[in-house]
Amino acid sequence: MEKIVIGSTRAGLTLKKDLIAYLESKCFQVDDVGMKEDGEFVPYHKSAAAVAKAISEKQYDKGIIICGTGAGSVITAAKFRGVYPVHVTNIFTAQQAKAINNCNVLVFGEWLSPAKHACLMLDTWLTAEFTEGNTEDWKIFLKNCVKEIGELEEEHFK
């Protein structure tokens, strides 16, 4: 069973509940490291950091972060080595986030994405493959880009 880490702040609780139910219906194990409905308040940057830390430490291959707009969470998650978050608002971006950027963390804004739309974006991202739909030359180019991004991390994340 594939595992996914998820987290949200108060502004993402409703969408998080819907995404967890959707993922569990697809036989994923979902571990929630963010704010809970009846728990203490967790600000967006702490929830995003908890998901990103779990990805960076290789406890999970994929993560999901949800806040009001998604903007602050993607900024926070990008501060962690090996975490490649993309804020998505449409299916094309969700597919390209994986196929072009090898994104390992999807970020949603609950205020921007209704649950049914978010589930379609999530499903698209989960089934996409890095470099899919590209020519061999372009696949090599994309793999080199990801490699060079890793080198930038080594240089700047000291």
N, C-alpha and C positions, 0 to 999 in steps of 0.2 A: 504494500500500500504506500503510495507516494505521500510525502508529508509536505505541508505548506504552512508557513508562519504568517499570521495576520495580526494587525493591530490597528486601533483607531482611537480617536479622542471622542468627546461627547458628540461632536458634529457628525461622526461617522457610525454611530452605534446601530442605527436602523439598517443602513446598507450592509454593514458588517454581518449582522444577523442573517440577512438574505443571502449574502455570498457564502457564508459558512454552510447554510442549509443546502445551497446549490452544489458546493464542492463535496459535501458529505454524500449527496445523492449520486455523485460521480465516483464515489469510493476513495476520496482523498481523506487523509487524516489532517485535521486543521488544528493548529495550536495557536491560541489567542494570547498574545503578550501585551495587549493594549488595555484600555479602559473597559471595565465590565459595566453592564447596565445598572447594577445595584452597588457598584464599587466607588471608591474614591476617584475624584477627578484626576485625569492624566492629560497634561497638555499635549498638543500635537507633536511637538518636537521630541518629547520623551517617548511617545508611542512609536514614532518613526524611527527613533534611535534604537529602540528595543528590537524592532524587526530587522533593521539594517545590521545591528551587531550580530544577531543570530545568523544572518546570511554571510557576513564577513568572516565569522568564526567557522563557517562551513557546517553548521548544524542543520541547515536547510539549503536546498538548491533554489527555491522560489519563495517569494514573499509578496504580501499585499498590504498596503497601507491606505487608510481612509481617514480623511479629515473633511473640513467644510469645502475647501476649494481644491485641495491637493497641492497647492503651490508650496507652502511651508514644509510639508512633509517630504516633497521631492528634494528640496534644498537640503534638509537635514540628512536624509538617507544618502545623498551623494557625498557626504563627508566621510564615509566609511570605505575602506579599501575593499575592492572586489564587488562593490554594490553598484549596480547600474539601473537606477530607477527611471521610469518614464511615467509621466502624468498623462493619462489617456482620457479622451472624451468622445472617441469614435472608434469603430471597428478597424478601419484602415490603419490608424495609428497603433492600435494594439497589435495588429499583425506585423507591421513594419518594425515596431519596437523590438520584437524578437528576431525577425528575418534580417534586419539591417544592423541593429545595435546590440543584439544578444542580451537584451534586457532581462534581468533576473528579479526585479521588483516592480510590480505594477502599482501605480498610485491613482486613487480615485478621489474625487470631490463629491461628497454626498449631495451637496447643494446643486451639483451640475449633472449628475448621472442617476436617472431612475434605475431601480433594481433590475428590471428586465433588460435594459440596455447594458448595464454593467455586467450582467451575466453573459451576454453575447460577446462583449469585449473580452471578458475573462476567458471564455471558452476559445475564442480566436487566438488569444495569446498562448494558452496552454497547448494548443494543437500546432502552432506554428513552429518551424524549425529555423535555426540560424542559417542564413544564406539561401534558404529555399526560394525557388523561382528566379534565380540569377544565373548568368552565364558563368563558365568556369573562371574566366578572367576576373569577373566581378566578385566571385566567391573568394578568390585569393586576395583581392583588394580588401574586402570586408574583414577577412581573418587577420590581415596585416594591420588594419585599423584597430581592431580589438587588442592585438598584441602591443601596438604602440601606446594605446591608452593604458594598458598594464604597466608599461615602462614609465609613463608619466606619473602613475601612482607611486611607483618605486622612488622616483625622483622627488616628488612633492609631499608624500605622506611619510614623513620621517618621525 
